[in-house]
Amino acid sequence: MKTIVFLVLCIGLLSFVKAQEQETETTRKAPNFKLENIDGKFVELQKEIGSGPIIISFWATWCKPCVEELSQYKNIFKEYESKGLKIFAISTDNEKTAAKVRPFVKSKAYPFTVLLDPNSEIARKYYVPSVPYVVILDKLGNIAYTHLGYMKGDEIKVREKVDELLIQNVEQPKSTL
């Protein structure tokens, strides 16, 4: 009887592990968005996909971990921009605090694109539970990584994921038309 219970548990565990593997192999297309940047110009995600990985960071000016994370993304962006990396820092500041975003960004000299989502419409599309929240897309626009929160050292995993996606870009054959 113990052997049968053991076998059933093993089969159940293997089924669970296999289901987890299949879940990670399935890719989910990132929802498209069109948002205004801090200079009043519109940026559409769909038009930005294709050259390399994209980091989308949901943040707010009042969020200290967000600011720490974005300072790390400055370094990552400078290192990987020439390899096709794009970063969209999407501010979820509401209409009351949105006026602070532009001067805040200018004071921090962020080299990447900062977008405004004052009604958190795009944050809801991405199921953002709170900020900071990062989503990394592959060059095809599929969600390759997500992470909630920020602690010193989290940027290492982001850097590793960007490296992994850049290697995949090199390994993928170019399409011929």
Sequence and secondary structure as in RCSB ss.txt:
>XXXX:A:sequence
MKTIVFLVLCIGLLSFVKAQEQETETTRKAPNFKLENIDGKFVELQKEIGSGPIIISFWATWCKPCVEELSQYKN
IFKEYESKGLKIFAISTDNEKTAAKVRPFVKSKAYPFTVLLDPNSEIARKYYVPSVPYVVILDKLGNIAYTHLGY
MKGDEIKVREKVDELLIQNVEQPKSTL
>XXXX:A:secstr
 HHHHHHHHHHHHHHHHHHHHHHHHS EE    EEEETTS EEEHHHHTTSS EEEEEE TT HHHHHHHHHHHH
HHHHHGGGT EEEEEE   TTTGGGHHHHHHHHT  SEEEE TT HHHHHTT  SSSEEEEE TTSEEEEEEES 
 TTHHHHHHHHHHHHHHHHHHS     
